[in-house]
Every structure is written in structure tokens, then in C-alpha cells.
Amino acid sequence: MNTRKIITCVLVSAIICGSFASCGDKDKKKKSKSTSESKTATTAAAETTTENPYVKIEDNNIELIAQEDETASKEEETTEDPNAPVFDNAVEAASGDAFLALNCDDFWVQYWGEKADPLSYNAGIATIDGNGQYTVSLTTDTEGFRYAMNKNTEEQASAGGVGLAAVMIKDGAQVCPDAVITIDSITVNGEVIELTKKNYTNIESGNVRANIYNEWVSEDSIPKDAKSVDGPLFENGEKTAINDGSYAAIIADKDKFANWTNISVTFTVSGLDHDNAGGYQETYYDDQSYFEQW
């Protein structure tokens, strides 16, 4: 039963209970009132109650009038278009992959490593397999993104600005908790932009994270687990010598991201127990029966 039906039933119950209470309080002598007066009262009650279009009172009988199920109609309105095209270039980050997490100004247009995100199409991710340099990227120049925004693949679409951006390693708290991310450069629409501050690395929601633009973290509220390639920013809750105001959650000007089409971020990972020499590495033992790979 939907809300409107519940309200209707409550109103009807109130009318009936009110009538019983009123009759019980009347003096018996008042029962001698004429039948015409009783009919007048009943008619007035009916007129008042029938202001609700879903209640009908006729010959002292109360009837609920059937009405459209609003919930069902809303479900029909939100049903996905069966004729919508399918795009096979949506990218999902796996555990241990680095990706560029980003929310645009309206926070609906985003990428958080999920295929369903509007900016997932042709997203550039990187599998962190050791210390070394990596690049992650996002683009709006895809048919999938244009369709997500415009419901067609021809009309150009813009993501607008940036409301939040960070390099993240998915599940980094488990797979590489010691990783330190140092952002080397950020390129927007083919142009390298200036870095105004240095980034720090911390763990948040299970991911190793390096903020690029996060206006919710002031320089006075940097998390206590923040660290850099030069060491921790806090020890025993107190600032260390390197935490001198040069580190921040905003390391580039917001206006540099206005109406972007392509963003790429190059960064270096350090702090792991092995290095990435730019390719696949194997270590064989003397008996050739066991080897390590990373």
C-alpha cells in the first residue's frame, strides 16, 4: 500500500471513530432530533470527506477509489533504454592498479576506477609492480562519454572543471601500504601545468592516495599518516621538520583544469621492497625449481 492509500485509510478511520465518539457523548434526549437534521450532518460529513478524490461516500458506505501506482510509473521512467549502444572501452581498475580519480564540478561526471563511471572510457591505468615511474590519464574524447552526456555519440561533450582529483592505487592499503607517490607532472590538453605545492601520500578508504586537488583538506588538516619521499609529515601526531607548509592537498590551480579534454599525470612510486626497471623481472635459483617474479 502506498503512502497516499495509507493517508486515506487514516482519514477514513478518523471520520468513523469521530462519529462514534460524538454519538457516545450525546445525551439520550438528543436522539429525538429529526431525521432531517441527521441527514444534514451526514451530508456535511460526506461533502467534507469527498474533498479527497480517492474517497467516495454514498448511502453511508465508504469506498476507496482505485488509483495509479506511482511507484510503478517511476520505475518505468527510470528503465534503461534497451536500444542504447554498448561501448567496449570502459576501463575498470583492478586491485594494485593506479588510476586518476576525478570528480568534475557537478560531481556526477566522475571516474573512481569503475566501468559504470562516465569517464571510464579509454581511461589510462597502470599496474604498480614495483618502484618506478607511471602515468595515468582520462579523456572526454570518446563516444562512450559523449553518449553518457548527450545520449548521442556525435555531439561534443565537456566534463567542465575539476572538483576533486587524486592519483590512487586501488586496495593499496593491502597490496602496497608502504608505497609513496610523488607526482612529477600534470598535463592538461597537451600542456604541462605548474605545480604550486608538493603532494603527500596517505591511505584513505583502503586506497593509497596522492591528492592533486582536494579543497576539503586544508594545510592544517593534512592526515596524520601523510608521508613523502623525504619521510613522514608527522611523528607522534606532531609535525616533522619537512612539514613546513610546502605540502598540500591542492597542488595546482583549479582554473588550469577548466574545460579539459585530456588529463595525464606522471608520478613516481617509491618505498617498495623492489624496483621496477621498466619491464618484467625474474630471479631464478640454482636448482631452477623456484623463481620469483614481479
VENSUL-V58919 format. One record per pair of residues at least 12 apart in sequence whose ideal C-beta (glycine too) atoms are under 7 Angstrom apart, sorted by the first residue. I is the first residue (numbers start at 1). J is the second residue. Records with the same first field share a line. If there is no record, write none. Layout:
# VENSUL-V58919
I = J + J
This chain:
# VENSUL-V58919
2 = 69 + 70 + 71
4 = 54 + 67
8 = 52 + 54 + 55 + 64
11 = 52
12 = 55 + 62
15 = 45 + 49
42 = 60
54 = 67
85 = 147
87 = 121 + 143 + 144
89 = 121 + 122 + 142 + 144
90 = 115 + 120 + 121 + 144
91 = 120 + 122 + 123 + 125
92 = 113 + 114 + 115
93 = 113 + 125 + 170
94 = 170
95 = 170 + 171 + 175
96 = 127 + 128 + 169 + 170 + 171 + 175 + 176
97 = 125 + 126 + 127 + 170
98 = 125 + 126 + 128 + 134 + 136 + 167 + 168 + 169
99 = 113 + 123 + 125 + 136 + 168 + 170
100 = 136 + 137 + 138 + 165 + 167 + 263 + 265
101 = 113 + 165 + 166 + 168
102 = 119 + 138 + 162 + 164 + 165
103 = 163 + 164
104 = 159 + 160 + 161 + 162 + 163
105 = 160 + 161 + 163
106 = 160
107 = 163
109 = 159 + 160
111 = 123 + 138
113 = 170
118 = 145 + 148 + 149
119 = 138 + 145 + 159
121 = 142 + 144 + 145
122 = 139 + 142
123 = 138
124 = 136 + 137 + 264
128 = 169 + 176 + 179 + 269
129 = 276 + 294
130 = 272 + 274 + 275 + 276 + 294
131 = 269 + 270 + 272 + 274 + 275 + 276
132 = 269 + 275 + 276 + 278
133 = 184 + 266 + 268
134 = 267 + 269
135 = 264 + 265 + 266
136 = 167 + 265
137 = 262 + 263 + 264
138 = 263
139 = 261 + 262
140 = 157 + 158 + 159 + 261
141 = 261 + 262
145 = 157
158 = 259
159 = 260
160 = 259
161 = 254 + 257 + 258
162 = 213 + 254 + 257
164 = 213 + 214
165 = 212 + 213
166 = 209 + 210 + 211 + 212 + 214
167 = 181 + 183 + 210 + 212 + 265 + 267
168 = 207 + 208 + 209
169 = 207 + 208
170 = 207
171 = 206 + 207
172 = 203 + 207 + 208
173 = 203 + 206 + 207 + 208
176 = 208 + 272
177 = 203
178 = 271 + 272
179 = 208 + 269 + 271 + 272
180 = 201 + 227 + 228 + 229 + 270 + 271
181 = 201 + 208 + 210 + 267 + 269
182 = 229 + 267 + 268 + 270
183 = 199 + 210 + 212 + 251 + 265 + 267
184 = 266 + 267 + 268
185 = 266
186 = 212 + 252 + 265
187 = 264
188 = 256 + 257 + 260 + 263
189 = 260 + 261 + 262
190 = 262
193 = 252 + 256
194 = 252
195 = 251 + 252
196 = 251 + 252 + 253
197 = 246 + 247 + 248 + 250 + 251
198 = 228 + 246 + 247 + 251
199 = 211 + 212 + 251
200 = 222 + 226 + 227 + 228 + 233 + 247
201 = 226 + 227 + 228
202 = 223 + 225 + 226
203 = 225
210 = 267
211 = 249
212 = 251 + 252 + 265
213 = 250 + 252 + 254
214 = 249 + 250
215 = 250
217 = 249
219 = 245 + 248
222 = 247 + 249
224 = 237
228 = 242 + 247
229 = 270
230 = 242
233 = 247
274 = 294
281 = 293 + 294
